[in-house]
Amino acid sequence: MVGAQARVSSSLRRAAARAFSSSTSPFFRGIHVFQCPDVVGIVAKLSECIASKGGNIHCVDVFVPENKRIFYSRRFGEDVFVPENKRIFYSRSEFSFDPSRWPRHVLESDFQKLAKHFGAERSIVRVPDLDPRYKIAVLASKQDHCLVDLLHRWQDQRLPVDINCIISNHPRAPNTHVIRFLERHGIPFHCLPTGPGKKREEEILELVEDTDFLVLARYMQILSGGFLQAYGKDIINIHHGLLPSFKGGNPSRQAFEAGVKLIGATSHFVTEELDAGPIIEQMVERVSHKDNLTSFVMKSENLEKQCLSQAIKSYCELRVIPYESRKTVVF
C-alpha cells in the first residue's frame, strides 16, 4: 500500500510540475517525425504548417539517403549497383507552440493532412508534457546492473517512461535492493522461472499486454518468433560488444584473457535473428594491460548501462526511425 501511495504521489508531483510550467509559459514542446517519398518542398510545407499556427521551430534534422539496390547481371556475371528511382525523405522537427491557439487534436490533424498530401509512410507527433508517458515492462535475468540503473534513472525522472512491471526468470530475495526499491515505488515484480521447453511466453504476454514497448535488461532468454509476432511492438535489447569473437559463458573473462584493447556495448531492436536487429546505440571504451578482471568487467557493465538508457531515451524522443531492412536513422 505504501508503494502504491508513493506511485500516486509521484504522478501528482509530475502533474503539478506540468501545471506550474503551463501557468508560467503557454508554450509546449512538440516533436514531429516524418517519412515520405522525397520531393521538392517538404521542409517548406512542414515549416509553413508550424508557423501558420504561431509555432516556432527550434531544430530540424533531415536525411535523404541515396538508396541503391543490387541485381545480378547475367551478361557480365557480376553484381552491379543500380540507383533507385525512389528516394526517401526522413525528418525530425522540434518546435514550441501555444495549445490555446493550436490545440493538441488540431495539431495532430494538421500533420495528418500533410502526411496524406505527401503520401507519407510515417508521421508521428508527440507532445511530452501533454501526452501520456510510454509504458514499459523490463525483463531481466540474474545480473542486476542494467535493471538497477534503469530503476534509478526512472526514479530521478531521467527516463520519460512509466514502468508497469519487472519480469525475471530468476527469483530475488525479499530483502534485496531491487525488491525493496520495487515495493517502495509500487512496481510489481513477477518471477517466471524458465527451463527447457518452458519459456513462459504466454504468461509474459499477458503481463505486458498494456505496454508500449519492452526492454530486455540482460534477459538471457531467446524470445521466439511467435512471441515477437504476438506482442507486435518494439523490444529493445542490450548486449556487450564482445560478440561475435567471445561467445558462450564468461565472455568478459575470455576477452580479458585475450588482451583486447577496446570493449563496447550495443543496444538494438529484437528480431528473430539473434542479436542481429537494427542497431539503436553503440558505445566503446579503451582498456589496457593495467586493467584487472574486476575493472575490465566494471567498465563493460558501465557501458551496457549507459548504452541501454541512451537507446531508451532516444526511442522515447522519437529520434530512432527504421531505415531499410536492418538499419536505423538516429537523429
C-alpha positions in Angstrom: 0.0 0.0 0.0 2.9 2.3 0.8 4.4 1.6 -2.6 1.0 2.4 -4.3 0.8 5.7 -2.4 4.3 6.6 -3.5 3.4 6.0 -7.1 0.3 8.1 -6.9 2.3 10.8 -5.1 4.9 10.8 -7.9 2.2 11.2 -10.6 0.7 14.1 -8.7 4.1 15.8 -8.5 4.6 15.4 -12.2 1.1 16.8 -12.9 1.7 19.8 -10.6 5.0 20.5 -12.3 3.3 20.5 -15.7 0.5 22.8 -14.4 3.1 25.2 -13.0 5.0 25.1 -16.2 1.9 25.8 -18.3 0.9 28.7 -16.0 4.3 30.4 -16.3 4.7 29.8 -20.0 1.9 29.0 -22.5 4.2 27.2 -24.9 4.8 23.4 -25.1 7.4 21.5 -26.9 6.3 19.3 -29.8 8.2 16.7 -31.7 7.3 15.6 -35.3 8.8 12.7 -37.3 8.2 12.4 -41.0 9.0 9.8 -43.6 7.8 10.0 -47.2 9.0 9.9 -50.8 11.4 12.7 -51.4 10.0 15.6 -53.5 10.7 19.3 -53.6 9.1 21.5 -50.9 8.6 19.1 -48.0 10.6 21.2 -45.5 8.8 24.3 -46.7 5.4 22.8 -46.1 6.3 21.4 -42.7 7.6 24.9 -41.7 4.5 26.6 -43.0 2.3 24.2 -41.1 4.0 25.1 -37.8 4.5 28.8 -38.4 0.9 29.4 -39.6 -0.3 28.3 -36.1 2.1 30.5 -34.3 4.6 27.7 -33.6 8.3 28.3 -33.5 10.8 25.7 -34.9 13.8 25.0 -32.8 15.6 22.4 -34.9 15.0 20.2 -37.9 17.1 17.2 -38.8 16.8 15.8 -42.4 18.2 12.7 -44.0 17.7 11.7 -47.6 19.8 8.6 -48.4 20.9 7.7 -51.9 19.4 4.3 -51.9 20.8 1.7 -54.2 19.8 -1.9 -55.0 21.7 -4.8 -56.3 20.8 -7.0 -59.2 22.7 -9.8 -60.9 23.8 -9.1 -64.4 23.9 -12.3 -66.4 25.7 -10.6 -69.2 28.7 -9.6 -67.2 28.4 -12.2 -64.5 28.9 -9.8 -61.6 26.9 -7.7 -59.1 26.0 -4.3 -60.3 24.8 -1.4 -58.2 21.8 0.4 -59.8 20.4 3.7 -58.3 16.8 3.5 -57.1 14.4 5.8 -58.8 12.6 6.4 -55.5 14.4 8.4 -52.7 13.0 8.6 -49.2 12.9 11.7 -47.1 13.3 11.4 -43.3 13.0 14.3 -40.8 12.6 15.1 -37.2 11.4 18.5 -36.0 11.3 20.1 -32.6 9.0 23.1 -32.1 7.2 25.1 -29.5 3.5 26.0 -29.7 0.6 27.5 -27.7 -2.0 24.9 -27.2 -4.7 27.6 -26.8 -4.0 28.6 -30.3 -3.1 25.2 -31.7 -5.0 22.5 -29.7 -3.4 19.1 -29.5 -6.1 17.4 -31.6 -5.9 20.1 -34.3 -2.1 19.8 -34.3 -2.4 16.1 -35.0 -5.0 16.6 -37.7 -2.8 19.2 -39.5 0.2 16.9 -39.6 -2.0 14.1 -40.9 -3.2 16.3 -43.7 0.5 16.8 -44.7 1.1 13.1 -44.4 -1.8 12.4 -46.8 -0.5 15.2 -49.2 3.0 13.7 -49.5 1.9 10.0 -49.2 3.9 9.6 -46.0 4.7 6.2 -44.6 5.3 7.7 -41.2 4.0 10.9 -39.5 4.2 10.8 -35.7 3.6 13.8 -33.3 4.5 13.8 -29.7 4.0 16.5 -27.0 5.9 15.2 -24.0 4.2 17.5 -21.4 0.7 16.6 -22.7 0.9 13.0 -23.9 1.0 10.0 -21.6 4.4 8.6 -20.9 5.4 5.4 -22.6 4.5 2.4 -20.6 7.2 -0.3 -20.5 8.0 -3.6 -18.9 11.6 -4.6 -18.1 12.7 -8.2 -18.4 15.9 -9.2 -16.6 17.7 -12.4 -15.6 20.3 -12.8 -12.8 22.5 -9.8 -13.5 21.0 -6.6 -12.0 23.4 -3.9 -13.1 21.2 -2.7 -16.1 18.0 -3.2 -14.2 19.1 -1.2 -11.2 20.5 1.6 -13.4 17.2 1.9 -15.2 15.2 2.0 -12.0 17.3 4.8 -10.6 17.2 6.8 -13.8 13.4 6.4 -13.7 13.3 7.5 -10.1 15.3 10.6 -11.0 12.9 11.3 -13.9 15.8 10.9 -16.4 13.8 8.4 -18.4 10.4 9.5 -19.8 8.6 6.2 -19.1 6.3 4.6 -16.6 7.4 1.1 -15.6 4.4 -1.3 -15.5 6.3 -4.3 -14.1 9.6 -6.2 -13.8 9.7 -9.7 -15.1 12.6 -12.1 -14.3 13.3 -15.8 -14.7 15.4 -15.7 -11.5 14.0 -15.0 -8.0 15.1 -12.2 -5.8 15.4 -12.5 -2.0 12.8 -10.4 -0.1 15.4 -8.0 1.4 17.5 -7.3 -1.7 17.9 -3.7 -3.0 15.8 -4.4 -6.1 12.8 -5.8 -4.2 12.9 -3.1 -1.6 13.0 -0.5 -4.4 10.1 -2.0 -6.3 8.0 -2.3 -3.1 8.7 1.3 -2.2 7.5 2.5 -5.6 4.7 0.1 -6.1 6.1 -1.6 -9.2 5.1 -5.3 -9.5 7.7 -8.0 -9.7 6.9 -11.3 -11.4 9.3 -14.2 -11.2 8.7 -16.7 -14.0 11.4 -19.4 -13.9 12.3 -20.9 -17.3 13.7 -24.2 -18.3 14.0 -26.5 -21.4 10.7 -26.3 -23.3 9.3 -23.9 -20.7 9.8 -20.3 -21.8 6.7 -18.9 -20.1 6.0 -16.7 -23.0 2.2 -16.9 -22.8 2.4 -15.6 -19.2 4.8 -12.9 -20.2 2.4 -11.8 -23.0 -0.4 -11.4 -20.5 1.7 -9.3 -18.2 3.0 -6.9 -20.9 -0.3 -6.5 -22.8 -0.7 -2.9 -21.7 2.8 -1.7 -22.6 4.1 0.4 -25.5 7.4 -1.4 -25.7 9.6 -3.8 -23.8 13.2 -3.5 -22.5 15.5 -6.5 -22.1 17.9 -5.6 -19.4 20.3 -8.5 -19.7 17.4 -11.0 -20.1 19.2 -14.2 -21.0 16.4 -15.9 -22.8 15.7 -16.0 -26.5 12.2 -14.8 -27.4 10.6 -16.9 -30.1 9.3 -15.6 -33.4 5.8 -16.5 -32.2 6.2 -14.2 -29.1 7.6 -11.3 -31.3 4.6 -11.6 -33.6 2.1 -11.9 -30.8 3.5 -8.9 -29.0 3.7 -6.9 -32.2 5.6 -3.9 -30.7 9.2 -2.8 -30.4 11.6 -4.6 -28.0 14.9 -3.0 -27.1 17.8 -5.3 -26.1 21.3 -4.7 -24.7 24.4 -6.9 -25.0 28.1 -6.5 -24.5 30.2 -5.5 -27.6 32.4 -8.6 -27.3 30.4 -10.6 -29.8 30.9 -12.4 -32.1 34.5 -13.1 -31.0 33.7 -14.2 -27.5 30.6 -16.3 -27.3 29.3 -18.6 -24.6 30.0 -18.4 -20.9 32.1 -15.7 -19.3 32.7 -13.6 -22.4 34.4 -10.8 -20.3 36.9 -13.3 -18.9 37.5 -14.6 -22.5 38.1 -11.1 -23.8 40.3 -10.1 -20.8 42.5 -13.2 -21.3 42.7 -12.5 -25.0 44.1 -9.0 -24.2 41.6 -6.9 -26.2 42.1 -3.2 -26.2 38.6 -2.0 -27.0 35.3 -3.1 -25.4 31.8 -2.0 -26.1 28.0 -2.4 -25.8 25.3 -2.5 -28.4 21.6 -1.7 -28.0 19.3 -2.9 -30.7 15.8 -3.9 -31.7 14.9 -7.6 -31.1 14.2 -9.6 -34.2 14.0 -13.4 -34.8 17.7 -13.4 -35.8 19.7 -13.5 -32.5 21.4 -10.2 -31.7 21.1 -9.0 -35.3 18.3 -6.5 -35.1 18.6 -2.8 -36.2 21.2 -1.0 -34.0 20.0 1.9 -31.9 23.1 2.8 -29.9 26.7 1.7 -29.6 29.4 2.7 -27.1 33.1 1.8 -26.8 35.8 2.3 -24.2 39.5 1.6 -24.3 41.0 -1.0 -21.9 44.7 -1.8 -21.3 47.2 -4.0 -19.6 46.6 -2.0 -16.4 43.1 -3.3 -16.1 42.5 -6.4 -14.0 39.4 -8.6 -14.5 37.4 -6.6 -11.9 38.0 -3.3 -13.6 37.5 -4.8 -17.0 34.1 -6.2 -16.1 33.1 -2.9 -14.3 33.9 -0.9 -17.5 31.9 -3.3 -19.6 28.9 -3.2 -17.3 29.0 0.6 -17.2 28.9 0.7 -21.0 25.9 -1.6 -21.0 24.0 0.7 -18.6 24.8 3.9 -20.5 24.1 2.4 -23.9 20.7 0.9 -22.9 19.5 4.1 -21.1 20.5 6.2 -24.1 18.7 3.9 -26.5 15.5 4.1 -24.5 15.8 7.9 -24.2 16.4 8.3 -28.0 13.5 6.0 -28.7 11.1 8.0 -26.5 12.2 11.3 -28.0 11.4 9.9 -31.5 15.0 10.0 -32.6 15.0 6.4 -34.0 13.5 5.6 -37.3 13.8 2.2 -39.1 15.8 2.6 -42.3 15.9 -0.1 -45.0 15.6 -3.6 -43.5 18.4 -3.7 -40.9 19.4 -0.1 -40.2 18.1 2.9 -38.3 18.3 6.6 -38.7 19.1 8.1 -35.3 18.7 11.9 -35.2 
